[in-house]
Amino acid sequence: MITSRRVVAAAKFFGILAVLGLLVHMGTILFSTRYNTNGQSIFEMWGNSLSQSKEYGGSAHATGTYAPNAEKPVKAALVALVRNDDLYGLRKTIRELEDRWNRKYNYPYIFLNDKPFSEKFMSGVRDLTNARVEFGTLEPDTWGYPEWIDQNKAKHERETSTYIKGRSESYRFMCRFQSGFVFKHPLLQDLEYYWRIEPDVHYFCDIDYDPFVYMKKNNLKYGWNIAPSEYEPTVRTLWNSTQEFMNKNPDMIPSNSMIDWVRDSNNQYTRCHFWSNFEIVDLSFYRSKEYQAYFDFLDHAGGFFYERWGDAPVHSIAVSMFLPKSQVHYFDDIGYYHPAMSHCPDGSKERGKCVCDPKEGWANGFTCAKRWRQIS
């Protein structure tokens, strides 16, 4: 009896010693690793994380205003122009967006196509989200050639071009549609904002705030993530046409615009543009009389077909021409990949809620991204 009591007492004694040893070991680890590679304490990191969440509008769970069928705090949607054969690539995109962000926010998706969507496509998309999903076809006058285009001249450009997508007719239809018509589609007519998405892209970070709320609270009109320079053969006369527009409409150009992002000191085109496969936009900007006038001017100039003007440089010149920098936001906290280029926030290999390698996601070092940081 006495022996068994001694065994129990010994066991308790050694158990207490083990717990004390573990606590000391954990304390040593906490003390030795309380600073990250930038000399920032873990307590500062936690505080910064919390303050950033507050600054950007806070986190959410799929309840209340963010429940799947509830009216959201901002009338907004995730929008893509796709075709039936994009299903697999789009499913990958949606899966990542849901895991990283939208499973908590449940903003609706809108998918547009120049042909009717198949049942296979629609069910394959709906399987991945609890959010509302809508499908629409394009209106005939928004896809194809306007009546003033010389189709023989357009054909010659396609057949003799050597640049990427240069021989594609449908790609030019797409660029024109994204430049001047996507925001006019009936499914988007009640939206305040849209977030453009594409098949086969990656989102590297958990996004713990509502970008739409952030944009609205801060009176931001345009949000971007990657800014390369455009390939010159595709936009040979775009800047000439833009200068002609500005000369004819000087009253439309505000004195505080960020035009110097796309115009250098010699009044030449820098070819800087926001890569529009990722853009979050207050659609009142695209619906404005200034943007509409600019698009109509370019549309009649014919460069969508006689060259290969893309929606990215068109959007970007318009943003630079009509908006101050204070209304344009660089979403550099969102890691993003589109085939050929990516952006990875600094430090994402070691800390934070992004998993990517900044050496591979080098878009932050592009000349145009640097130019953005330099302009006032």
Contacts in CASP RR format, 6 or more apart in sequence:
PFRMAT RR
TARGET T0000
AUTHOR 0000-0000-0000
METHOD contacts of the structure
MODEL  1
MITSRRVVAAAKFFGILAVLGLLVHMGTILFSTRYNTNGQSIFEMWGNSL
SQSKEYGGSAHATGTYAPNAEKPVKAALVALVRNDDLYGLRKTIRELEDR
WNRKYNYPYIFLNDKPFSEKFMSGVRDLTNARVEFGTLEPDTWGYPEWID
QNKAKHERETSTYIKGRSESYRFMCRFQSGFVFKHPLLQDLEYYWRIEPD
VHYFCDIDYDPFVYMKKNNLKYGWNIAPSEYEPTVRTLWNSTQEFMNKNP
DMIPSNSMIDWVRDSNNQYTRCHFWSNFEIVDLSFYRSKEYQAYFDFLDH
AGGFFYERWGDAPVHSIAVSMFLPKSQVHYFDDIGYYHPAMSHCPDGSKE
RGKCVCDPKEGWANGFTCAKRWRQIS
33 42 0 8 1.000
34 41 0 8 1.000
34 42 0 8 1.000
34 43 0 8 1.000
35 41 0 8 1.000
35 42 0 8 1.000
36 42 0 8 1.000
36 45 0 8 1.000
36 350 0 8 1.000
36 351 0 8 1.000
37 347 0 8 1.000
37 350 0 8 1.000
37 351 0 8 1.000
40 48 0 8 1.000
45 351 0 8 1.000
52 209 0 8 1.000
52 333 0 8 1.000
53 59 0 8 1.000
53 208 0 8 1.000
53 209 0 8 1.000
56 208 0 8 1.000
56 209 0 8 1.000
56 210 0 8 1.000
56 211 0 8 1.000
56 214 0 8 1.000
57 209 0 8 1.000
57 210 0 8 1.000
57 213 0 8 1.000
57 214 0 8 1.000
57 217 0 8 1.000
58 208 0 8 1.000
58 209 0 8 1.000
58 210 0 8 1.000
59 104 0 8 1.000
59 208 0 8 1.000
59 209 0 8 1.000
60 66 0 8 1.000
60 104 0 8 1.000
60 105 0 8 1.000
60 210 0 8 1.000
61 104 0 8 1.000
62 68 0 8 1.000
62 103 0 8 1.000
62 104 0 8 1.000
62 105 0 8 1.000
62 106 0 8 1.000
62 130 0 8 1.000
64 70 0 8 1.000
65 71 0 8 1.000
65 72 0 8 1.000
65 73 0 8 1.000
66 72 0 8 1.000
66 104 0 8 1.000
66 105 0 8 1.000
66 106 0 8 1.000
67 106 0 8 1.000
68 106 0 8 1.000
68 130 0 8 1.000
68 131 0 8 1.000
68 132 0 8 1.000
69 132 0 8 1.000
70 106 0 8 1.000
72 105 0 8 1.000
72 106 0 8 1.000
72 107 0 8 1.000
72 212 0 8 1.000
73 210 0 8 1.000
73 212 0 8 1.000
73 213 0 8 1.000
74 192 0 8 1.000
74 193 0 8 1.000
74 210 0 8 1.000
74 212 0 8 1.000
74 213 0 8 1.000
74 215 0 8 1.000
74 216 0 8 1.000
75 190 0 8 1.000
75 191 0 8 1.000
75 192 0 8 1.000
75 193 0 8 1.000
76 107 0 8 1.000
76 191 0 8 1.000
76 192 0 8 1.000
76 193 0 8 1.000
76 194 0 8 1.000
76 195 0 8 1.000
76 212 0 8 1.000
77 107 0 8 1.000
77 108 0 8 1.000
77 109 0 8 1.000
77 110 0 8 1.000
77 188 0 8 1.000
77 191 0 8 1.000
77 194 0 8 1.000
77 195 0 8 1.000
78 97 0 8 1.000
78 102 0 8 1.000
78 107 0 8 1.000
78 108 0 8 1.000
78 109 0 8 1.000
78 110 0 8 1.000
78 194 0 8 1.000
78 195 0 8 1.000
78 197 0 8 1.000
79 109 0 8 1.000
79 110 0 8 1.000
79 111 0 8 1.000
79 112 0 8 1.000
79 182 0 8 1.000
79 188 0 8 1.000
79 194 0 8 1.000
79 195 0 8 1.000
79 196 0 8 1.000
79 197 0 8 1.000
80 90 0 8 1.000
80 93 0 8 1.000
80 109 0 8 1.000
80 110 0 8 1.000
80 111 0 8 1.000
80 112 0 8 1.000
80 196 0 8 1.000
80 197 0 8 1.000
80 198 0 8 1.000
80 199 0 8 1.000
81 112 0 8 1.000
81 113 0 8 1.000
81 174 0 8 1.000
81 177 0 8 1.000
81 178 0 8 1.000
81 182 0 8 1.000
82 90 0 8 1.000
82 111 0 8 1.000
82 112 0 8 1.000
82 113 0 8 1.000
82 199 0 8 1.000
83 113 0 8 1.000
83 114 0 8 1.000
83 115 0 8 1.000
84 113 0 8 1.000
84 115 0 8 1.000
84 117 0 8 1.000
84 118 0 8 1.000
84 120 0 8 1.000
84 121 0 8 1.000
86 199 0 8 1.000
87 120 0 8 1.000
87 121 0 8 1.000
87 124 0 8 1.000
87 125 0 8 1.000
88 199 0 8 1.000
89 199 0 8 1.000
89 200 0 8 1.000
90 111 0 8 1.000
90 125 0 8 1.000
90 199 0 8 1.000
91 124 0 8 1.000
91 125 0 8 1.000
91 128 0 8 1.000
92 199 0 8 1.000
92 200 0 8 1.000
93 197 0 8 1.000
93 198 0 8 1.000
93 199 0 8 1.000
93 200 0 8 1.000
93 201 0 8 1.000
94 109 0 8 1.000
94 125 0 8 1.000
94 128 0 8 1.000
94 129 0 8 1.000
95 128 0 8 1.000
96 201 0 8 1.000
96 202 0 8 1.000
96 203 0 8 1.000
97 197 0 8 1.000
97 203 0 8 1.000
98 128 0 8 1.000
98 129 0 8 1.000
100 203 0 8 1.000
100 205 0 8 1.000
100 206 0 8 1.000
100 207 0 8 1.000
101 203 0 8 1.000
101 206 0 8 1.000
101 207 0 8 1.000
102 129 0 8 1.000
102 131 0 8 1.000
103 129 0 8 1.000
103 130 0 8 1.000
105 210 0 8 1.000
106 129 0 8 1.000
106 130 0 8 1.000
106 131 0 8 1.000
106 132 0 8 1.000
107 131 0 8 1.000
107 195 0 8 1.000
107 212 0 8 1.000
108 131 0 8 1.000
108 132 0 8 1.000
108 133 0 8 1.000
108 134 0 8 1.000
109 125 0 8 1.000
109 129 0 8 1.000
109 131 0 8 1.000
109 132 0 8 1.000
109 133 0 8 1.000
109 134 0 8 1.000
110 133 0 8 1.000
110 134 0 8 1.000
110 135 0 8 1.000
110 136 0 8 1.000
110 187 0 8 1.000
110 188 0 8 1.000
110 194 0 8 1.000
111 117 0 8 1.000
111 125 0 8 1.000
111 133 0 8 1.000
111 134 0 8 1.000
111 135 0 8 1.000
111 136 0 8 1.000
112 135 0 8 1.000
112 136 0 8 1.000
112 137 0 8 1.000
112 138 0 8 1.000
112 182 0 8 1.000
112 185 0 8 1.000
112 187 0 8 1.000
113 135 0 8 1.000
113 136 0 8 1.000
113 137 0 8 1.000
113 138 0 8 1.000
114 137 0 8 1.000
114 138 0 8 1.000
114 143 0 8 1.000
114 170 0 8 1.000
114 173 0 8 1.000
115 137 0 8 1.000
116 137 0 8 1.000
117 135 0 8 1.000
117 136 0 8 1.000
117 137 0 8 1.000
122 133 0 8 1.000
122 135 0 8 1.000
125 133 0 8 1.000
126 133 0 8 1.000
134 187 0 8 1.000
136 185 0 8 1.000
136 187 0 8 1.000
138 177 0 8 1.000
138 181 0 8 1.000
138 185 0 8 1.000
139 181 0 8 1.000
139 185 0 8 1.000
142 177 0 8 1.000
142 181 0 8 1.000
142 184 0 8 1.000
142 185 0 8 1.000
143 173 0 8 1.000
143 177 0 8 1.000
144 173 0 8 1.000
144 176 0 8 1.000
145 151 0 8 1.000
145 154 0 8 1.000
145 305 0 8 1.000
146 299 0 8 1.000
148 300 0 8 1.000
148 302 0 8 1.000
149 302 0 8 1.000
149 305 0 8 1.000
150 306 0 8 1.000
151 305 0 8 1.000
153 305 0 8 1.000
153 306 0 8 1.000
154 172 0 8 1.000
154 305 0 8 1.000
154 306 0 8 1.000
157 166 0 8 1.000
157 305 0 8 1.000
157 306 0 8 1.000
157 307 0 8 1.000
157 308 0 8 1.000
158 166 0 8 1.000
158 167 0 8 1.000
158 168 0 8 1.000
158 169 0 8 1.000
159 167 0 8 1.000
161 167 0 8 1.000
161 233 0 8 1.000
161 308 0 8 1.000
162 233 0 8 1.000
163 231 0 8 1.000
163 233 0 8 1.000
163 234 0 8 1.000
163 308 0 8 1.000
164 231 0 8 1.000
165 171 0 8 1.000
165 308 0 8 1.000
166 234 0 8 1.000
166 308 0 8 1.000
171 308 0 8 1.000
172 304 0 8 1.000
172 305 0 8 1.000
172 308 0 8 1.000
174 311 0 8 1.000
175 304 0 8 1.000
175 308 0 8 1.000
175 309 0 8 1.000
175 310 0 8 1.000
175 311 0 8 1.000
175 314 0 8 1.000
176 299 0 8 1.000
176 304 0 8 1.000
176 305 0 8 1.000
176 311 0 8 1.000
178 276 0 8 1.000
178 310 0 8 1.000
178 311 0 8 1.000
179 295 0 8 1.000
179 298 0 8 1.000
179 299 0 8 1.000
179 304 0 8 1.000
179 309 0 8 1.000
179 310 0 8 1.000
179 311 0 8 1.000
179 314 0 8 1.000
179 315 0 8 1.000
180 286 0 8 1.000
180 295 0 8 1.000
180 299 0 8 1.000
180 311 0 8 1.000
182 188 0 8 1.000
183 191 0 8 1.000
183 194 0 8 1.000
183 283 0 8 1.000
183 286 0 8 1.000
183 287 0 8 1.000
188 194 0 8 1.000
188 283 0 8 1.000
191 283 0 8 1.000
192 212 0 8 1.000
192 216 0 8 1.000
192 282 0 8 1.000
192 283 0 8 1.000
192 284 0 8 1.000
193 212 0 8 1.000
193 215 0 8 1.000
193 216 0 8 1.000
193 280 0 8 1.000
193 281 0 8 1.000
193 282 0 8 1.000
193 283 0 8 1.000
194 280 0 8 1.000
194 281 0 8 1.000
194 283 0 8 1.000
195 211 0 8 1.000
195 212 0 8 1.000
195 279 0 8 1.000
195 280 0 8 1.000
196 276 0 8 1.000
196 277 0 8 1.000
196 278 0 8 1.000
196 279 0 8 1.000
196 280 0 8 1.000
196 281 0 8 1.000
197 278 0 8 1.000
198 277 0 8 1.000
198 278 0 8 1.000
198 338 0 8 1.000
200 338 0 8 1.000
200 339 0 8 1.000
201 277 0 8 1.000
201 278 0 8 1.000
201 336 0 8 1.000
201 337 0 8 1.000
201 338 0 8 1.000
201 339 0 8 1.000
202 336 0 8 1.000
202 337 0 8 1.000
202 342 0 8 1.000
203 334 0 8 1.000
203 335 0 8 1.000
203 336 0 8 1.000
204 335 0 8 1.000
204 336 0 8 1.000
204 337 0 8 1.000
204 342 0 8 1.000
204 344 0 8 1.000
204 345 0 8 1.000
204 348 0 8 1.000
204 354 0 8 1.000
204 355 0 8 1.000
204 356 0 8 1.000
205 333 0 8 1.000
205 334 0 8 1.000
205 335 0 8 1.000
205 345 0 8 1.000
205 348 0 8 1.000
205 353 0 8 1.000
205 354 0 8 1.000
205 355 0 8 1.000
205 356 0 8 1.000
206 353 0 8 1.000
206 354 0 8 1.000
207 334 0 8 1.000
208 353 0 8 1.000
211 280 0 8 1.000
211 331 0 8 1.000
212 280 0 8 1.000
214 220 0 8 1.000
214 329 0 8 1.000
215 221 0 8 1.000
215 223 0 8 1.000
215 280 0 8 1.000
215 282 0 8 1.000
215 329 0 8 1.000
216 282 0 8 1.000
218 329 0 8 1.000
219 327 0 8 1.000
220 282 0 8 1.000
220 327 0 8 1.000
220 328 0 8 1.000
220 329 0 8 1.000
221 281 0 8 1.000
221 282 0 8 1.000
221 284 0 8 1.000
221 285 0 8 1.000
221 319 0 8 1.000
221 323 0 8 1.000
221 327 0 8 1.000
221 328 0 8 1.000
222 274 0 8 1.000
222 279 0 8 1.000
222 280 0 8 1.000
222 281 0 8 1.000
222 282 0 8 1.000
222 285 0 8 1.000
222 315 0 8 1.000
222 319 0 8 1.000
222 323 0 8 1.000
222 327 0 8 1.000
222 328 0 8 1.000
222 329 0 8 1.000
223 274 0 8 1.000
223 279 0 8 1.000
223 280 0 8 1.000
223 281 0 8 1.000
223 328 0 8 1.000
223 329 0 8 1.000
223 330 0 8 1.000
223 331 0 8 1.000
224 274 0 8 1.000
224 275 0 8 1.000
224 278 0 8 1.000
224 279 0 8 1.000
224 328 0 8 1.000
224 329 0 8 1.000
224 330 0 8 1.000
224 331 0 8 1.000
225 275 0 8 1.000
225 278 0 8 1.000
225 330 0 8 1.000
225 331 0 8 1.000
225 332 0 8 1.000
225 334 0 8 1.000
225 335 0 8 1.000
225 336 0 8 1.000
225 343 0 8 1.000
225 363 0 8 1.000
226 274 0 8 1.000
226 275 0 8 1.000
226 278 0 8 1.000
226 336 0 8 1.000
226 338 0 8 1.000
226 341 0 8 1.000
226 342 0 8 1.000
226 343 0 8 1.000
226 363 0 8 1.000
226 366 0 8 1.000
226 369 0 8 1.000
227 272 0 8 1.000
227 273 0 8 1.000
227 274 0 8 1.000
227 275 0 8 1.000
227 316 0 8 1.000
227 363 0 8 1.000
227 366 0 8 1.000
227 368 0 8 1.000
227 369 0 8 1.000
227 372 0 8 1.000
228 273 0 8 1.000
228 275 0 8 1.000
228 341 0 8 1.000
228 363 0 8 1.000
228 366 0 8 1.000
228 368 0 8 1.000
229 270 0 8 1.000
229 271 0 8 1.000
229 272 0 8 1.000
229 273 0 8 1.000
229 366 0 8 1.000
229 367 0 8 1.000
229 368 0 8 1.000
230 271 0 8 1.000
230 272 0 8 1.000
230 273 0 8 1.000
230 310 0 8 1.000
230 312 0 8 1.000
230 313 0 8 1.000
232 271 0 8 1.000
233 307 0 8 1.000
234 307 0 8 1.000
234 308 0 8 1.000
234 309 0 8 1.000
234 310 0 8 1.000
235 269 0 8 1.000
235 271 0 8 1.000
235 307 0 8 1.000
235 308 0 8 1.000
235 309 0 8 1.000
235 310 0 8 1.000
235 313 0 8 1.000
236 307 0 8 1.000
237 301 0 8 1.000
237 303 0 8 1.000
237 307 0 8 1.000
238 269 0 8 1.000
238 298 0 8 1.000
238 303 0 8 1.000
238 307 0 8 1.000
238 309 0 8 1.000
238 313 0 8 1.000
238 314 0 8 1.000
238 317 0 8 1.000
239 268 0 8 1.000
239 269 0 8 1.000
241 297 0 8 1.000
241 298 0 8 1.000
241 301 0 8 1.000
241 303 0 8 1.000
242 269 0 8 1.000
242 294 0 8 1.000
242 298 0 8 1.000
242 317 0 8 1.000
242 321 0 8 1.000
243 267 0 8 1.000
244 297 0 8 1.000
245 293 0 8 1.000
245 294 0 8 1.000
245 297 0 8 1.000
245 298 0 8 1.000
246 253 0 8 1.000
246 321 0 8 1.000
249 293 0 8 1.000
252 290 0 8 1.000
252 293 0 8 1.000
252 321 0 8 1.000
252 322 0 8 1.000
253 259 0 8 1.000
253 321 0 8 1.000
253 322 0 8 1.000
254 322 0 8 1.000
254 323 0 8 1.000
254 324 0 8 1.000
256 324 0 8 1.000
257 320 0 8 1.000
257 321 0 8 1.000
257 322 0 8 1.000
257 323 0 8 1.000
257 324 0 8 1.000
258 319 0 8 1.000
258 320 0 8 1.000
258 323 0 8 1.000
258 324 0 8 1.000
258 325 0 8 1.000
258 328 0 8 1.000
258 375 0 8 1.000
259 320 0 8 1.000
259 321 0 8 1.000
260 320 0 8 1.000
260 375 0 8 1.000
261 270 0 8 1.000
261 272 0 8 1.000
261 320 0 8 1.000
261 325 0 8 1.000
261 368 0 8 1.000
261 371 0 8 1.000
261 372 0 8 1.000
261 375 0 8 1.000
262 269 0 8 1.000
262 270 0 8 1.000
262 271 0 8 1.000
262 272 0 8 1.000
262 273 0 8 1.000
262 316 0 8 1.000
262 317 0 8 1.000
262 320 0 8 1.000
262 321 0 8 1.000
263 269 0 8 1.000
263 270 0 8 1.000
263 320 0 8 1.000
264 270 0 8 1.000
270 368 0 8 1.000
270 371 0 8 1.000
271 313 0 8 1.000
272 316 0 8 1.000
272 367 0 8 1.000
272 368 0 8 1.000
272 371 0 8 1.000
272 372 0 8 1.000
273 312 0 8 1.000
273 313 0 8 1.000
273 315 0 8 1.000
273 316 0 8 1.000
273 317 0 8 1.000
273 368 0 8 1.000
274 312 0 8 1.000
274 315 0 8 1.000
274 316 0 8 1.000
274 319 0 8 1.000
275 312 0 8 1.000
275 338 0 8 1.000
275 341 0 8 1.000
276 311 0 8 1.000
276 312 0 8 1.000
276 315 0 8 1.000
276 316 0 8 1.000
277 312 0 8 1.000
277 338 0 8 1.000
278 331 0 8 1.000
278 336 0 8 1.000
278 338 0 8 1.000
279 315 0 8 1.000
280 331 0 8 1.000
285 291 0 8 1.000
285 319 0 8 1.000
285 322 0 8 1.000
285 323 0 8 1.000
288 322 0 8 1.000
290 318 0 8 1.000
290 322 0 8 1.000
291 318 0 8 1.000
291 322 0 8 1.000
294 317 0 8 1.000
294 318 0 8 1.000
294 321 0 8 1.000
294 322 0 8 1.000
295 314 0 8 1.000
295 318 0 8 1.000
298 304 0 8 1.000
298 309 0 8 1.000
298 314 0 8 1.000
303 309 0 8 1.000
304 310 0 8 1.000
319 328 0 8 1.000
325 375 0 8 1.000
325 376 0 8 1.000
330 369 0 8 1.000
330 372 0 8 1.000
332 343 0 8 1.000
332 345 0 8 1.000
332 364 0 8 1.000
333 345 0 8 1.000
334 343 0 8 1.000
334 345 0 8 1.000
335 342 0 8 1.000
335 343 0 8 1.000
335 344 0 8 1.000
335 345 0 8 1.000
335 348 0 8 1.000
335 354 0 8 1.000
335 356 0 8 1.000
336 342 0 8 1.000
336 343 0 8 1.000
337 343 0 8 1.000
337 356 0 8 1.000
337 361 0 8 1.000
341 361 0 8 1.000
341 363 0 8 1.000
342 356 0 8 1.000
342 360 0 8 1.000
342 361 0 8 1.000
342 362 0 8 1.000
342 363 0 8 1.000
343 361 0 8 1.000
343 363 0 8 1.000
343 364 0 8 1.000
344 354 0 8 1.000
344 356 0 8 1.000
344 357 0 8 1.000
344 358 0 8 1.000
344 360 0 8 1.000
344 361 0 8 1.000
344 362 0 8 1.000
344 364 0 8 1.000
345 354 0 8 1.000
345 356 0 8 1.000
345 358 0 8 1.000
346 358 0 8 1.000
346 364 0 8 1.000
347 354 0 8 1.000
347 358 0 8 1.000
348 354 0 8 1.000
348 355 0 8 1.000
348 356 0 8 1.000
348 357 0 8 1.000
348 358 0 8 1.000
349 356 0 8 1.000
349 357 0 8 1.000
349 358 0 8 1.000
358 364 0 8 1.000
363 369 0 8 1.000
END
